[in-house]
């Protein structure tokens, strides 16, 4: 083999040298003919070659670091083929084929190149070997057709005709049912047999012998058989084949063939719509293929089901779910060893990062009686596949350990298989501790599931309780001693295979160590002593459980007190901030009052002067000419003395403010009619710009497309300015879901938030965006994006790795991007593939980071039951459904809002009770329960 390989390399090098010499001769000829190339063109060509060589070296170096980079393999092969580097090209293709199944396009290019290189007869076997590898990767009609046509070239060799027919028969078995491309293989096979028919016919003028007639009859029967077989299969252009058979057959089409043809025609009509949908669909066509698969599964023909799965996988080879469905169908329905195992092998070669495919492969190997060394080799490959989660390694180890356990004959005290099982258990624990924890910073097996299984095997099958107890001691030292369920597992093991002494020891240790459910463990201990123990045992158990529970209750009381102190401190800080803010506000108000008093005194002085001057002003009669009814002439010039136009009257003070508050007043009148509102038919709009002009008309125009509107209620402040949010109420509840789809629609440069209109008095825990604290395996998180990246660009980038269900760019409230995004895929396998392919990619000079979406845990102030949540609840209860705005004024006197110093005495001698500010709601309630008179309010204000 080594000599053959060296000969191939020498041949390739010679061919490259010959090609170089030919290029030099052509260049000399061109120079001789007067064709002169400029120095600039030569320099440009040289620079291109240098750039390509540098890129080739970069790709080869990258593959030396990560050999599983699929796209890097593809780019290297394309570049080498472009440069004509034949030797390096063959080597690159071989390396890629060892790791991945190659696509139809890569195989066809490789086969055509090798066919051109191996024109000589002795090298045909090497091309045959290459074709055999190609047809095993995917079921592709074009590769099978190329294989059959290449074999025709060797039909002159011994056994060549039989080899051609064998290849054609295998091609028909593999792709003859392909509705759109299978016909080409059938026609090529018939053309070959027609050509063979001419070779068996006797030459003109010679009387055919019996042997000639027998050969002719056999060949005609072959062609008849091919027609009959093809017409029984639903193919797209089967009508033309039937017409051709009618012309070719001397005695017409037999009745049985016509009947089979009609049935196939009916079957074709059923599939025609699906095939047409596939033709016009955009890649990856997963939904269309799934529809086709479901149809064929209902029809129940295993060969057609297998073919449609293969067609789907040829276009979606990196979709783990499709491979999982296919291999599951083969395992449960077809159960043919060669087909099943080859499909599992192709599945893990295409999607090596998917643990479930490796696990299914191991089970299939065991199911079909594969050799132990083969199973072990596949398992070792799985460990090197590069799973994306620590738990995947736990699962694959469990699958392999289950396989080893099933090999052991426990009736023997010791055996090679049992030692191998124990060695594998020990190795799995070391692997999880060293390799997995080092890579993921977690063991992936916090509950020590592998050790628990080992302990049960030792106790049940090997009767080795000493080893089982050692394993459980190790389990408890890994942070599991505080969990009641772990102690109860150990207790149940001792109960089943141990003795009462060790059961009692386990429960006593559990009482001392358990912190999550100590009451339950104590109850189990007391129950055990009721059944098994003596009076002394009972007394000890009662004493230990009481002591432990008292200590637990004290600890819980301390924790509760500490939490209460923290809540109290937060409340005190909030009260101090509120007082400081109120003092600053009062100080500003006092300064404003002083300035206002000075202004009023100046106006009074000016008014007195104006009155004195107005006594001397000229008077005029009314228009009706009545004597005695005189009035002063009006001016609005003020200090400048300009006269007002005729017929104009001076507006009242604050007219401009009244005009600004008109919209707010109209809104309040509308808000005072709760019978017109219907939250079920409404949506809440927020994050709008405060400067938005005519918000009602603009929002009405925007939301009219969702359905008939009943009202649009923008919310204004007391000054008449828009507050940035409003309510949109529809006539029908069916319009609400349509309106919610407008969420984050940009309105004048800001994303508009659209959420359901929910009364938080009745639904205090309702949130539009629910913070997810668990890992979302079907969703990826992308950071480092350029701010110019759009949703469409990101979706275009990700859809090549799977079906994209949603893309969400994270922005500030102003609409400016943060450079972050979430992309949701149809399943976790597609998300995993996207992480592998996109992580570290450069986008507009920005290197992006991609990971599975795993939001951080919520802080204590956000969790239910914490002080922050309590404060939020209190705020809702005091201020109503949506809280109180900063510009809203309370109608209660300030003396009811905060303490006014030491308690003062009322007229009847009783002291008034100060009411803290945070009890404003309670104060309001008391005020309603005990009505106060006007004099009471006056006394409160005077005390203030």
Secondary structure, 3 states (H helix, E strand, C coil): CHHHHHHHHHHHHHHHHHHHHHHHHHHHHHHHCCCCCCHHHHHHHHHHHHHHHHHHHHHHHHHHHCCCCHHHHHHHHHHHHHHCCHHHHHHHHHHHHHHCCCCHHHHHHHHHHHHHHCCCHHHHHHHHHHHHHHHHHCCCHHHHHHHHHHHHCCCCCCCHHHHHHHHHHHHHHHHCCCCCCHHHHHHHHHHHHHHHHHHHCCCCCCCCCHHHHHHHHHHHHHHHHHHHHHHCCCCCCHHHHHHHHHHHCCCCCCHHHHHHHHHHHHHHHHHHHHHHHHHHCCCCCHHHHHHHHHHHHHHCCHHHHHHHHHHHHHHCCCCHHHHHHHHHHHHHHHCCHHHHHHHHHHHHHHCCCCHHHHHHHHHHHHHCCCCHHHHHHHHHHHHCCCCCCHHHHHHHHHHHHHHHHHHCCCCCCCCHHHHHHHHHHHHHHHHHHHHHHHHHCCCCCCCCHHHHHHHHHHHHCCCCHHHHHHHHHHHHHHHHCCCHHHHHHHHHHHHHHCCHHHHHHHHHHHHHHCCCCHHHHHHHHHHHHHHHCCHHHHHHHHHHHHHHHHHHHHHHHHHHHHHHHHHHHHHHHHHHHHHHHHHHHHHHHHHHHHHHHHHHHHHHHHHHHHHHHHHCCCEEECCCCCCCCEEECCECCHHHCCECCCCCCCCCCCHHHHHHHHHHHHHHHHHCCHHHCCHHHEEEEECCCCCCCCHHHHHHHHHHHHCCEEEEEEEECCCCCEEEEEEEEECCCHHHHHHHCCCCEEECCEEEEEEECCCCCCCCCCCCCCCCCCEEEEEEEEECCCCCCCHHHHHHHHHHHCCEEEEEEEECCCCCEEEEEEEEECCHHHHHHHHHHHCCCEECCEECEEEEEECCCCCHHHCCCCHHHHHHHHHHHHHCCCCCCCCCCCCCCHHHCCCCCCCCECCCCCECCCCCHHHHHHHHHHHHHCCCCHHHHHHHHHHC
